[in-house]
């Protein structure tokens, strides 16, 4: 069975879009995901708690999660200071973000794309010195809520600049949910392939885009338990591709994820109680077939 790497981003990307929940519950969610077999988790974001109150206590989360050799914990960092704090907390991987959309980048991180590239190079230099990989996430890779369509050549060129600047890998994010299978194919052709994808379901195409990407050889996806997530800078942006929905599909297609679907659905039910509303995942509502 061919393996697919699922990076669970619910504890960071998913919960960042929700009202703050305490560290105890964030750790409890991560433990439930680990019990389900998840082995790659974006656990926290090392940002100012004033700017993002829902991510306060990132170092405490990292200090309390169960560590093992087969589990990788990632953390999102906005700048070198955040990277220093994350490395001190013992993360296994850093994630950084930059947008293919100049306007979105300004609104999201208060920097130009050029300034973000410089900041990411500094983070990569710091992380490279201690052997920690950096995954650069290119948001709005399939369209911007401000500039509209962005050519795949432009997006692929930005990905190339990130790799040249020291990023270990590049993940292309459909922040606005504008992607379709043809646009996934077009980006793959422009960039000589796609390493990883971060898909949102704003227009109901996340799962079909993942299916199309599998056919192109993509074996790395970001997903969020329950389908939690969203962006305050992209009007109408919905949550991430639900982890349980992708696992359900991959199981049927014969791919290996190492994740137990029944226990993952338990984690999805748990996070629904934590955030105080039903999750958007259709599989969570309907249940796996029996």
Secondary structure by P-SEA (a helix, b strand, c coil): cbbbbbbcccccccccccccccaaaaaaaaaaaaaaccccccccccccccccccccaaaaaaacccccccbbbbbbbccaaaaaaaaaacccbbbbbbbccaaaaaaaccccaaaaaaaaaaaaaaaaaabbbbbbbbcccccccccccccaaaaaaaaaaaaaacccbbbbbcccccccaaaaaaaaaacccccccccccccccaaaaaaaaaaacccbbbbbccbbbbbcccccccccccaaaaaaaaaaacccccccaaaaaaaaaaaaaaaccccccccccccccc
